């Protein structure tokens, strides 16, 4: 799996490795890994879509825009990362290039960027654009999703960093579009 384009070095390789070793090296147990896997699952998009539907249903006109922005940002970012970005870079996952404990399924798609993290930061950005007081909560959740991907052995920290940047960009764009008067 040779890359079409070499992934940008968002972190120096030595820093990426040290951060990976530090986060992945945190204690693993069946109980902790299960909880961390649940946090990771939030980044698949379904959790954010459910939150968006809840906002749209219960939040009045502002909640409707916020909910639609959250769901669209999460799903759209997941699609873009999986179908367009990852195939360009095709970075190998940590467990392919080194001996790593992997919790969960060893996926065969590319590592760069982290789709779970991108989806989570897109949703967090969309929510916080409409509800700024929710920013600490939603960005903490998005950050935990990113850290979980490293701890579970699926991504390098630079993959997560790139995912966060992509998610912030797509979340900002989606929220901006949904705030325009002609939408909804």
C-alpha positions in Angstrom: 0.0 0.0 0.0 2.2 2.8 -1.3 0.9 6.3 -0.8 -0.2 8.3 -3.8 0.9 11.4 -1.8 3.2 11.4 1.2 1.2 12.5 4.3 2.2 15.9 5.7 4.4 15.8 8.8 2.2 17.6 11.3 4.5 16.3 14.1 8.1 15.4 13.9 8.4 11.6 13.6 10.2 11.3 16.9 7.5 13.3 18.7 4.8 11.2 16.9 6.5 8.0 18.1 7.0 9.2 21.7 3.4 10.4 21.9 2.1 7.2 20.5 4.2 5.2 23.0 3.0 7.3 25.9 -0.8 7.2 25.0 -0.8 3.6 23.8 1.3 2.6 26.8 -1.3 3.7 29.3 -2.7 0.6 31.2 -4.9 -1.8 29.3 -7.5 -4.0 30.9 -10.6 -5.6 29.7 -12.8 -3.1 31.5 -10.8 0.0 30.6 -10.5 -1.1 27.0 -14.2 -1.6 26.8 -14.9 1.9 28.0 -12.3 3.4 25.8 -13.8 1.5 22.8 -17.2 3.0 23.6 -15.7 6.5 23.4 -14.0 5.5 20.2 -17.3 4.3 18.8 -18.8 7.8 19.2 -16.4 8.9 16.4 -18.0 6.5 13.9 -20.6 9.2 13.5 -23.8 7.4 14.7 -23.5 9.0 18.2 -23.1 12.4 16.7 -25.9 11.9 14.3 -28.2 10.8 17.2 -27.1 14.0 19.1 -27.9 16.0 16.0 -31.3 14.5 15.6 -32.0 15.2 19.3 -31.0 18.8 18.9 -33.1 19.1 15.7 -36.1 17.5 17.4 -36.0 19.3 20.8 -34.2 22.5 20.1 -36.6 24.7 18.2 -35.4 26.6 15.2 -31.9 27.1 16.5 -31.7 23.5 17.5 -33.0 22.4 14.1 -30.1 24.2 12.4 -27.6 23.0 15.0 -28.8 19.4 14.8 -28.7 19.3 11.0 -25.3 20.9 11.0 -24.0 18.4 13.5 -25.3 15.4 11.6 -24.2 16.7 8.2 -20.8 17.7 9.5 -20.2 14.3 11.1 -21.5 12.2 8.1 -20.0 14.4 5.4 -16.6 14.5 7.0 -16.6 10.7 7.5 -17.5 10.2 3.9 -14.9 12.7 2.6 -12.1 11.3 4.8 -12.9 7.6 4.0 -13.6 8.0 0.3 -11.3 10.9 -0.8 -8.5 11.7 1.7 -7.4 8.3 3.0 -7.0 6.8 -0.5 -4.7 9.6 -1.4 -2.3 9.1 1.5 -2.6 5.4 2.4 -0.5 5.6 5.5 0.0 2.3 7.2 -1.6 1.8 10.6 0.7 1.5 13.7 0.0 -2.2 14.0 1.3 -2.8 10.4 4.7 -1.1 11.0 5.4 -2.2 14.6 4.4 -4.6 17.3 1.3 -3.0 18.9 -1.5 -4.2 21.0 -4.7 -3.6 19.0 -8.0 -3.5 20.7 -10.9 -4.2 18.3 -10.8 -5.0 14.6 -7.6 -4.6 12.7 -8.9 -2.6 9.8 -7.2 -2.6 6.4 -7.9 1.0 5.4 -5.3 3.8 5.7 -4.4 5.4 8.9 -4.0 9.0 7.8 -6.1 10.9 8.8 -8.2 9.6 11.6 -11.8 9.5 10.4 -13.2 9.0 13.9 -11.4 12.1 15.1 -12.4 14.1 12.0 -16.1 13.2 12.4 -16.0 14.1 16.1 -14.3 17.4 15.7 -16.7 18.3 12.8 -19.7 17.6 15.0 -18.1 19.4 18.0 -17.4 22.4 15.9 -20.9 22.5 14.5 -22.5 22.1 17.9 -20.3 24.8 19.5 -21.0 27.3 16.7 -24.7 27.3 17.7 -24.2 26.6 21.4 -20.9 28.1 22.5 -21.4 27.1 26.1 -21.4 23.4 25.0 -17.9 23.8 23.5 -15.9 22.5 26.6 -18.1 19.4 26.7 -18.2 18.5 23.0 -14.5 19.3 22.4 -13.5 17.2 25.4 -15.5 14.3 23.9 -13.9 14.8 20.5 -10.4 14.9 22.1 -11.2 11.7 24.0 -12.2 10.1 20.7 -8.9 11.0 19.2 -6.9 9.8 22.2 -8.9 6.6 22.2 -7.8 5.9 18.6 -4.2 6.1 19.7 -4.7 4.1 22.9 -6.4 1.3 21.1 -3.6 1.0 18.6 -5.4 2.2 15.4 -3.7 5.6 14.8 -0.6 7.7 15.3 -1.0 11.0 17.0 -0.3 12.9 13.8 -3.3 11.0 12.2 -5.5 12.3 15.0 -4.1 15.8 14.7 -4.9 15.8 10.9 -8.4 14.5 11.6 -9.0 17.2 14.2 -7.9 19.9 11.8 -10.1 18.5 8.9 -13.0 18.2 11.3 -12.8 21.7 12.5 -12.7 22.9 8.9 -15.6 20.9 7.7 -17.6 21.6 10.9 -17.0 25.3 10.5 -18.1 25.3 6.9 -21.2 23.2 7.6 -22.3 25.4 10.5 -21.7 28.6 8.5 -23.8 27.3 5.6 -26.6 26.3 8.0 -26.5 29.7 9.6 -27.2 31.4 6.3 -30.8 32.8 6.1 -31.7 30.9 2.9 -31.2 27.6 4.6 -34.2 26.2 6.6 
